[in-house]
Amino acid sequence: MVRQPLSVEYALLGLVRERPMHGYEIYQRLRAGQGLGLVWQVKQGLLYAMLNRLEEDGLLTATLEARGARPPRKLWQLTPEGARVFAVWLRQPVEHGRDVRVEFLAKLFFAWQDGALATHMLIEAQRAMTTDLLAKLKERAAALERERSYDWLVLRYRIGQLEAALQWFDECAGV
């Protein structure tokens, strides 16, 4: 069975896509209160475990850099397979409304770096996915309208989130 990377691992591939980086540099980028650091916070130990797992999966490769008397450190680079896997992930909209807050924002970060066309294509794909999901949720909620049960309340909440996301996609498209 092939293990699919976690969404944060895809983001690590995206950071290394920019240029080879040391693990601590990646950690500092994610700790910053800007860019991808606004979306994700990762503990340093977990970050290194994920980098090693991505290397085991053939998506990253590391070269050791000597540092005199200090222990060598790894310089992480994206492999061709890592670049392919990242590109596929980047183009696909998220499937669940709950994933817009983190995973879609990470994708938007990288699409933004790739330019207006990549950003537009990602937003439109996400808008189509969200519109389809919204229609399905509205249909389910309509069937429960008369009883106004807990399930109906949950569906109404999710509908509100998706409607807000669609409005926000309009804002994104206008930037």
DAJOSUL-V593462 format. One record per backbone hydrogen bond with DSSP energy under -1.0 kcal/mol. CO is the residue of the C=O (numbers start at 0). NH is the residue of the N-H. E is the energy in kcal/mol with one decimal. If there is no record, write none. Layout:
co: {CO CO}
nh: {NH NH}
e: {E E}
//
This chain:
co: {5 6 7 8 9 10 11 12 20 21 22 23 24 25 26 27 33 34 35 35 42 43 44 45 46 47 48 49 50 51 52 53 53 54 58 60 62 64 66 72 74 75 76 78 79 80 81 82 83 84 85 86 95 96 98 99 101 102 103 104 105 106 107 108 109 114 115 116 117 118 119 120 121 122 123 124 125 126 127 128 129 130 131 132 133 134 135 136 137 138 143 148 149 150 151 152 153 154 155 156 157 158 159 160 161 162 163 164 165 166 167 168 169 171}
nh: {9 10 11 12 13 14 15 16 75 25 26 27 28 29 30 31 36 37 38 39 46 47 48 49 50 51 52 53 54 55 56 58 59 57 78 76 74 72 69 64 62 20 60 82 83 84 85 86 87 88 89 90 98 99 103 104 105 106 107 108 109 110 111 112 113 118 119 120 121 122 123 124 125 126 127 128 129 130 131 132 133 134 135 136 137 138 139 140 141 142 147 152 153 154 155 156 157 158 159 160 161 162 163 164 165 166 167 168 169 170 171 172 173 174}
e: {-1.8 -1.7 -1.8 -2.0 -2.1 -2.2 -2.2 -1.5 -3.2 -2.0 -2.5 -2.4 -2.1 -2.1 -1.7 -1.3 -1.9 -1.9 -1.4 -2.4 -2.4 -2.1 -1.8 -2.6 -2.5 -2.2 -2.1 -2.6 -1.8 -2.5 -1.9 -2.6 -1.2 -1.6 -2.0 -2.9 -2.7 -1.8 -1.8 -2.9 -1.8 -1.7 -2.6 -2.5 -2.1 -2.7 -2.4 -2.3 -2.1 -2.3 -2.7 -1.4 -1.5 -1.6 -2.2 -1.1 -2.0 -2.4 -3.0 -2.0 -1.8 -2.9 -2.7 -1.2 -1.3 -2.2 -2.8 -2.6 -2.2 -2.6 -2.6 -2.2 -2.5 -2.7 -2.2 -2.1 -2.7 -2.6 -2.1 -2.3 -2.7 -2.1 -1.8 -2.3 -2.5 -1.9 -2.1 -2.7 -2.5 -1.4 -1.8 -2.1 -2.5 -2.4 -2.6 -2.2 -2.5 -2.6 -2.3 -2.1 -2.3 -2.7 -2.3 -2.3 -2.4 -1.9 -2.3 -2.5 -1.5 -1.5 -2.6 -2.5 -1.3 -1.3}
//
